[in-house]
Each structure stands twice: as C-alpha cells, then as structure tokens.
Amino acid sequence: MASVSQENLENSPFSGKLKLYSYWRSSCAWRVRIALNLKGLPYEYKAVNLVKGEQFSEEYTNLNPLQFVPTLVDGDIIVSDSLAILLYLEDKYPEYPLLPNNLQLKAITLQVAAIVGSSIQPLQNLLVLKRVEEKLGSGEGSAWAKSFIERGFTALEKLLKNVSRKYCIGDQVTLADVFLAPQVASAAGRFNVDMSKFPTLTKINEALIQMPEFQAAVPEKQPDFKGT
C-alpha cells in the first residue's frame, strides 16, 4: 500500500497509536503481542477472525495482501509478517532490546526465530493442516504437525543447550524467547507433544511464562478469545 503523504497524515485512518491486527490463537500474532508488551508499547487490538474468513475481506487484503495475521499499522507505515514486524519494532523502538549485541549470540537468536518461523509454525498453519487432511484423511493433520514440531524442537534443544541459562540466550529475554514461548504452548496444548523430551526448552518456557509481559499476551487474555 502506498504511503500516506505527510500533509494528509493527520487525517489518515492509520494515524495515532499502534494498531495490531491479530487473531487470539495465532502464534505469529502472539509473538508480536509479547514484544509490544516487553517494549512497553500500547496498541489497539484489531481482531481478525480467521475461522470466519475475515482475513479475505477487501479491507484486510488492502493491508495484508497475503491475508495472514499479524499486521502492524504504525502511523502511515504498514508491516506484515511477524519477523518483519519484530525487526521493525526493534529498530524504531530500541527500548528493551530483543537482539544481543554479541554477534554470535545474535546469530543464534535469529536461528531460533528462523527454525520456529520457517521450519515449524508454517507446517502447523490452519490452511496447511486443512490441505493435509484433504489429501491424507481426517486426523492426519495433527500427526503431520506434531512430527515437524518434534523435529524442530530436537534442533532447538541442541542449539540452546550450551547458551541458555534462565532464558534462551543467557539471562536476557531475546527474540528467541518471543518465538519459543508461543510455539511450546501450541505444541503441548494443541498437538500433545511430550515436552519431557525437551528439558532445555521446558526449563526456558517455565521461566518465560512467569513474566507479566508473556502472561498478558496469552490467547486466553485476548479480546477475541473464543475458547475453541
């Protein structure tokens, strides 16, 4: 979408505080909610019901042509895709940094984000699971997702074993934790993954879920939470 000109910005529908287009169950949107909380950024929650297909509306497609959540609107700037949003927030709002200064640790942080964001979560996406069940039969979607979650968690367990302490990267919450917590919750809650096989990830997650910023971002506390 073209940027709104400066002279029209005051009257732009995108002016004002941050707006996050979100769906309560989306782990991608969940990541962004955590980061906004950690950075102390107030935002307006704009619910997009994926089950009802609201992401396919003309209004939302104009914001996000891929028709996924989340989408962030910051004044006249529109950003979609959780990683792009998180990096945008990191650059514009550097308070409470989520990327380490140490280049090696920064690289590991981004590896964690990439594993979750590219090798796990897309394969448990609602649209993907629906297609899997159309091809392989009812109930096969969960087994499909679980296999890729466990494969990704095995990699994360090895990657973080020697660099984690309280959190993924030492004792500072980073982007890695922002990606990890929603994925662990989804794995255990939706796909019945046995987290005892992943002690490092379990330990980290237990610390994260004690933080108020993480607690406020959980699906059950979102205005569009349905419980199903």
N, C-alpha and C positions, 0 to 999 in steps of 0.2 A: 504494500500500500504506500502511495506517495506520502511524503512528509507534509504536515500541515504548515503553511507559511507562517513566519513569525508574527506578522500583523494580524493573522486570524487565530493565533494560538489561544488568545484569551477566551474566544467563543467556541473553541474546539470541543467536541464531545470527549476528547482524550485528555483534556486539561484536568488539573487537580492531582489528588494523591494517587498512588499506585493502585492499579486495578489488576487483580489476578483472576483469570478465567480458569475455573477449576472444577473437578468432579471429586466428590468425597473419597471414592475408592481408588482413584488413580495414584499409583506410586510415584509417577512422574510429577504430578502436581504436589504431592506430599513433600517431595524433596524441596520444592521451591518454598512451600509454606514454612518448613524448618529454617531455611536460610533467611527468609524475611524476619522470622522471629529472632534468630540469633543476631541479626544485624539491627534489631530494634526498629524495623521499618513498618509503620502502619500501612494497611492496604484495604481496599474494598474487595470483598469476596463476591465474584460473579459466577454463580453456579451454571454449569453446562451439563445437562443430563444426557450421558452417553447412551444409556439404555433406551431412552425415548428418541434418540437420534437428533438432539438439538445441535450437535456439532456440524450437522449437514445443512443447517439453515443458511440462507444467504448472508444474514448479518454476521454470523460467526465465521463463515468461509471468507468473508472480506478481511477479517482479522487474521485468520489462520487458514491458508489455502489447503493445507494438508488435513485439516479437520480433526486434529487431535487436541488434547489438552496436555500441558497448560499453555496459556498465552498471557504475557505480561504487557500491560499498557502503562507507560511512564510518560505523561505529557503527550507529545506527538510521536513518541517512539514506541513501536510495537515489536515485541520479541516473542517468538515461539520456539519450542523445544526446550526441555528443562536445562540441559547443559548450557545452551546459548544464554538462557535467562540467568543462570547462576554465574556465568562468567561476566555477563553484563553487570549484574549486581556487584560482583567483586570489584570491577573496575570503577563503577560510578559511586559506590558506597563502600569504601575500603574499611570502614569501622568494623571491628570483629572480622579480621581476615580469615578466609577459609582455605587459602593456599599457603603452604610453608615457604619461607624464603630459601631454605636449603634446596638446591636443585634436585638432588637425588630424592629427597622426601617429597618434593613437589611432583616429580615424575611418578613415584609410587602412588601418590594421591590420585593423580589423573588416570593411572592404570586401574585403580579400584573403580573409579567412576566409569571408565570405559567398559570394564568387564560387566558391571551391573547394567549400564545403559545400552550396551550393544550386544552382549552375549547371553544375557539372562532375561531382562524385562521384556524386550520386544517379542520373545518367544512365548510369553505368557499373556500377551496382549489379547483382549477380548475378541478382536477381529480374527487374529491368528487361530485362537482356540476354536472359534466357530468353524473356520475352514477345515481345521484338522478333524473335527467331529463329522463334518460333512463327508470327508474322504474316508475316514477310518472307523467311524461309528460313534455312537453316544458313549460318553465317559472316557474316550481316548484322549481328549484334550488335557485333562488333569495329569494323566500319566506322561504325556508329552512334555508339559511344562515342568513337572517335577524332575524329569531326567536332566533337563538343561539347567535348572536351578542347582541341582546337586553337583553337576559338572562345574558350574561357575563357582560354587561355594568351595569346592575342593581346591580350585586355583587360588581363591582369595585366602583360604586358610594357610596355604603355603606362602603366599606373598606377604601376609601380615604377621606371620609367626614371630619374626625377629625384629620387627619395627614397632609393633603395637605395645602399649602399656595399658593405660586406662582406656584410651581410645585407639582408633586405627593407627594413627601416627603419633606415638608417644602420648603426652598428656594434654595435647591441644586438639580441640574439635576442628576437623577439616572437612573439605568437600567429600572426602572418602566416607566419613560418618554420615553425612547428609544423604548419600546414596545407599549406604548399607542398611540403616535402620528400617526404612520402609520395605526394603527387599526381604529382610529377615522376617518382619511381621507378616508379609504376604506369603512367604514360603511356609511358615509354621501355621498360619491361620487359614489360608485358602487351599494350600496344596499338601498339607500334612507331611512336610519334610521333617525328618528326625534331626533336630538341631544338636543332639548329643554327639553326633558325628563331627561337629564343627565347634570344638570348645573355644577356640580363639574368637570366632565370630560371636558366639553366645556370650562370652565374657564382655566383649566390647558393647554388645547390644544391651546387656543388663545395666551397664553404666549410662548409656545414652538415654534409655527410657526413664531414668530418674531426673533428667533435666527438664525444667518447665517449658523450655522452648520446643523440645521434642514432644512433650505431652500435649501442648496446645495445638500441635499440628496433626494429631492422630485423626483418622476418619470419623470416629465417634463424636468428635467435638466440632465438626464442620456443620454449617447451617443446612446443608442439603443431605445430611446423613439419613439413610433410609433403614439401615439395619439388615438389608438383604443384598 
